[in-house]
């Protein structure tokens, strides 16, 4: 198994105007809770990763609510199975509000190394 440590929220807020990989939806209201979804994308093949065993708010620093103008860091460490392709896979992270609507999505390339 490999560990995948994702910390994206602050990075994305700083670079969202220069990257096409980021999709942030203005919800017109504060986010008070929700969940996350992660997938490995390899070409046209998408494999779902196990969902975090924590709520969205438990993975955020500072915790919920997510308010306009705020900066939040989303952090989640995940063990992934050994048969994830080693040639240029990408990870897609989606953050969902309490109604299960995606309000944040980012997809980025990763390099998986055993350690």
C-alpha positions in Angstrom: 0.0 0.0 0.0 1.0 3.6 -0.6 0.1 6.7 1.3 -1.4 9.6 -0.5 -1.4 12.9 1.4 -3.5 15.6 -0.2 -3.4 19.2 0.9 -5.1 21.4 -1.8 -7.5 24.0 -0.6 -5.0 26.8 0.1 -3.0 26.1 -3.1 -6.1 26.1 -5.2 -7.4 29.4 -3.9 -4.0 30.9 -4.8 -3.8 29.5 -8.3 -7.5 29.1 -9.4 -7.2 32.0 -11.8 -4.3 30.4 -13.7 -5.3 26.8 -14.0 -8.0 25.0 -15.9 -7.9 22.1 -13.6 -9.8 23.9 -10.9 -13.5 24.3 -10.8 -14.9 26.3 -7.9 -18.6 27.1 -7.7 -19.7 30.1 -5.7 -22.4 28.7 -3.6 -23.8 32.1 -2.5 -23.9 30.8 1.0 -21.5 29.4 3.6 -20.7 25.7 3.5 -21.5 24.2 6.9 -20.8 20.5 6.2 -20.5 17.9 3.6 -18.1 15.2 2.3 -15.4 14.4 -0.2 -15.0 12.1 -3.2 -11.7 11.0 -4.7 -10.9 9.2 -7.9 -7.8 8.0 -9.8 -8.1 9.0 -13.4 -6.0 7.2 -16.0 -7.0 8.2 -19.5 -10.7 7.2 -19.8 -10.6 4.9 -16.8 -11.8 6.3 -13.5 -11.4 4.3 -10.3 -13.1 5.5 -7.1 -10.9 5.6 -4.0 -12.3 4.8 -0.5 -14.1 7.9 0.9 -12.5 9.6 3.9 -13.8 8.3 7.2 -14.1 11.9 8.3 -16.6 14.6 7.4 -15.6 17.5 5.3 -15.3 19.8 8.3 -13.0 17.3 10.1 -10.5 17.5 7.2 -10.5 21.3 7.0 -8.3 23.8 8.9 -9.9 26.0 10.1 -13.0 23.8 10.3 -16.5 24.7 8.9 -18.2 26.9 8.0 -16.4 27.8 4.8 -17.1 31.5 4.5 -16.6 33.9 1.6 -13.0 35.3 1.6 -11.7 32.7 4.0 -8.7 30.4 3.4 -9.0 26.7 4.3 -6.7 23.8 4.0 -8.2 20.4 3.2 -6.0 17.5 4.4 -6.6 13.8 4.1 -4.1 10.9 4.2 -5.2 7.8 2.3 -3.8 4.3 1.8 -4.2 3.3 -1.8 -4.0 -0.2 -3.3 -0.8 -1.4 -5.0 -2.4 -1.9 -8.5 -2.9 1.8 -9.2 -1.2 2.4 -12.5 2.3 3.9 -12.0 2.4 5.8 -15.3 1.1 9.3 -14.9 -2.2 8.8 -13.1 -4.2 11.8 -12.0 -6.2 12.3 -8.8 -9.6 14.1 -8.9 -10.8 15.5 -5.6 -14.4 16.8 -5.3 -15.8 18.5 -2.2 -19.5 18.2 -1.8 -21.9 20.3 0.3 -24.6 18.9 2.6 -26.9 18.4 -0.4 -24.2 16.3 -2.1 -23.7 18.9 -4.8 -20.1 19.4 -5.9 -18.8 22.9 -5.0 -15.1 22.3 -5.6 -13.3 20.0 -8.0 -9.6 19.7 -8.8 -7.7 17.2 -10.9 -3.9 17.0 -10.9 -1.2 14.6 -12.0 0.6 12.5 -9.3 3.6 10.4 -9.0 3.2 7.3 -6.8 6.3 5.9 -5.1 6.6 3.1 -2.6 8.3 3.9 0.7 
